Amino acid sequence: MIDHASRTRKAEQREKARRRTHRPVDPENYEFIPAKKPIDFYDSDIEQRVAVYARVSTDNVQQATSYELQKKYYEDFVVHHPNWTLVRIYADEGISGTSLAHRDEFNAMIADCRSGKIDLIITKSVSRFARNVVDCISMVRMLADLPSPVGVFFESECIFSLKDDSQMALSFQATMAQEESHIRSRSMETSLRMRLDGGMPLTPKLLGYSHDADGNLVVNPEEAPTVKLIFYMYLYGYSSADIAAALTEMGRKTYLGNVKWTSNSVVQVLRNERHCGDVLTRKTYTPSYLTHKSRKNRGDRPQSLYRNHHEAIVSRDDFIAVQHLLNNSKYGHRSILPELRVIDSGLLKGFVTINPRWAGFKPADYFQASASIRPPDEQSEEKMPLSSVTLAPGDFDMRGFEITRSEFFDNYHRPYVLFQDKRIKFSTTCVRAFGKDNHVELLVNPVEMKFAVRTAGKGNRNAVLFSKLVDGKYQPREIAGAAYMETLFQLFGWSQDLKYRIAGRLFQSHSESAYIFDINDAEAFIKSYLLSSQPGESGAADAMQPLSTSGKRVRAVPEEWIGSFGKQYYIHQHSFPPVCEQSEEDWKIRMEGQLYEIGQKLHVTGFDVLRDYIRQEFGQHGKEEP
């Protein structure tokens, strides 16, 4: 059915709209006020304050020519526009356009725009203005939004930023400029890699060396003694700060010609492998071509090491010894290479002493040292089978019986050791068993997976204090382990995020004491958020798991503990033979251990030679001899 009323209403509405749009205007009471003419680059009849921005990315001679040509060209360009006033030519020389950092002239120009001193910026191309898309677009938009808008004219692309239709073209050109910079960066990286790995390493200016006509490093006889003195003083025992103070007092010059030395400048000399005749390439790298921030190369990029590349000032062994000292200086140790000693007999056979202030020994060093005193057939010996047990007439057969684990009983009074957050702490029972002998030595046996602590004299170079006297009683004291804890965790196959506790057994003979801990019996304490599921969750309610709650952590025990109360009686006796069954020769808890040499033996310059050279150099400048 046709709705005639609705049709009539719509027709009336259309007629009203037609009458409104055709309403006559009284010319006597109407005045049209035009808007200001939009600023356009091509308008020569508008007064404009003009700035020119020029940039070259490098400071070589060819680029310098381009730089000067740009300045001259735009000076003439502005002169040919009579209504333009040149404010200033802002020019950055030898600066990359992928970042606004260090572009002082560019940043000064933007500041003048914000201050209302500039109406128009002229630049050669988008790539001269910025090679970063984000910087380019955001900067142009910011200039357009100023109370007095500033336009940017890109001559090569013929783009004026204040035009409404310029945004798409500008975005495209800025993207192209950024990608061009990316391609150029990759090309330079490839070229550099081919050079560094192809027998042409870079050898910039260096203290102690000069370059010959072919660009090769040759020893500088005036500077080399300073380099040698720095290495010899550090090997002799001076700190980097002491060396810096001595060099400053003697008036020795840095490679930049300064006479004021700092601890950091001394370390830079000590760290440079070129002083021992080697060249290591690509020590740093630049991850992003946009930020240009360099990072230390820690295996992120390939490297090449050229040995005996040029004449050395110090021996390679001296250089290596100095690197060990520098790497370990944060742990307070000052000897060149501590001795790694392994005990070759007695109760602690196979145990290796731990130097508490040295980080130079690696897991493989400890393992090889421990294995060195055991013949191969002994190393592969398995646990004693129960079938091999022989009983004398009248003896009670203990097969099938287990020695119950102490971990199932009172935790407070049992002896144990805790490993957590690069610290070691022994229980109260442990420290009070040692009494006033609170200087101890730590040992590890990675072959048998055991850890031990024994009493030690105060003069022992490896001794640490593991208890303190409080109200007449010895209380546990945490032992810092920053230098060696990571190595121990790797040896034991532990996670750095967990806390570990191991119960131990005490062995005593007269005034000698030692605790031995079996790493295989370690309990782990896990932060609850590190577990993907908790005991008692759906699907695991009836399953027996080696997990239980212990304070704010979840306690995890070895899985084999679930099906037993402890070790079989005879296996336990075999693992820890009683002291009474050992001869006096076998006991030897205090045995020092034999020296185990790891890796290549270093032939470091002797003490007397170091002292004589330092005295000679000091004597030439009237400084007191060491």
Summary of the structure (lengths in Angstrom):
residues: 626
radius of gyration: 39.5
end to end distance: 118.9
largest distance: 139.4
contacts: 1692
relative contact order: 0.07
helix: 35%
strand: 19%
